[in-house]
Amino acid sequence: MGAVFRPKDLGKGYKKIIENAVKDLNPDTRDNVIELFDSWQDSSSLQKLKEMIGSTKADQVLKNILADKDANLTNEERMALKDILKDSLTFD
């Protein structure tokens, strides 16, 4: 089974990171993607994300999440987020 995490696992900055990463999606899709991230389960959630917004856009969202420098995450929280998403990242 994949790892499941919730925003409280990474602190207050987590939700803001996700919202920034999906800000260009339509409101219904954005809400569904945020909900998916709230209960992320590695590859099964990645597949759902790709079905919702497409493979290219899913990769871009994941990149945006990890690259968000404005988030108020500690280095430890940033590494935890990276570890959670590492199996989902299929790009360099």
N, C-alpha and C positions, 0 to 999 in steps of 0.2 A: 504494500500500500504506500501511497505517496504521503509526503508530509503535508499536514494541514496547518495553516497559520491564520491568524486574525490580526487586524490592525493593531490591537493592543499589544501584540507580541513585539512590535517594532517601535512603539511610541507614537506620539502625536503627529510626527511628520509624515508617517506612512500614507495616510489618507490623502494628504495634500499631493504627495508624489503621484499617486494613482490618478487623482483628478487632473493634474497637469498633463500627465501622459495621454489621457483620453479626451482632452478638452475639445478636440476638433471632430469628435463623433457626434451623431445626432443624440438628443437627450435620452430616448428610450434605450438605444444601444449602449450609451455611456453608463446608464444606471445598471444595465445587465452585466457589463464588463466589471464595474466596481464590485457588484455583488459576487461575481465569479472570483475576483481577487480576494475577497473576504473569506473565502473557503478554498483557497488554492490547493490542488492535489497533484502537483507535478505534471506528468505527461498527459493525464486525462483532462486536466484543466487547460493545458496548452491546446489540446485538440479542440476543446469547446471554444476556446478563444479564437482559434483559426476558423472555425465554422461560423462564428459570429461576425468577424470582421475581415477575414481573409488572411492568408499566410504572410504576405508582405507587410500588411498593416500590423499584424500581431508581433512580428519581429521588431518593427519600429517602436511599438508601444513598450516592449520589453527593454529595448535599448534606451528609450526615454526614461524609463523608471530608474535604471541603473545609472544614468548620466545626470540625473537631476541634482545639480550642485546647490540649488537654493533651498533644498530640504533641510530641516533642522534635525538631521540624524547624526548621532555620534558615529565614529568610525566603526565601533562594534556593531551598531545597528545596521550600518551600511553593509558590512561584511555578512551579517545574518541575512539580510535581504538578498544579497548576491548568492549566498549559499542556497537559499530557498529556491531561487530561480535558475540556478546553474544547470539543472537537467533540462530546462526548457530552452536554454540558449543554444541555438544551432548555428550561430554566426560568430565571426571573430570580432 
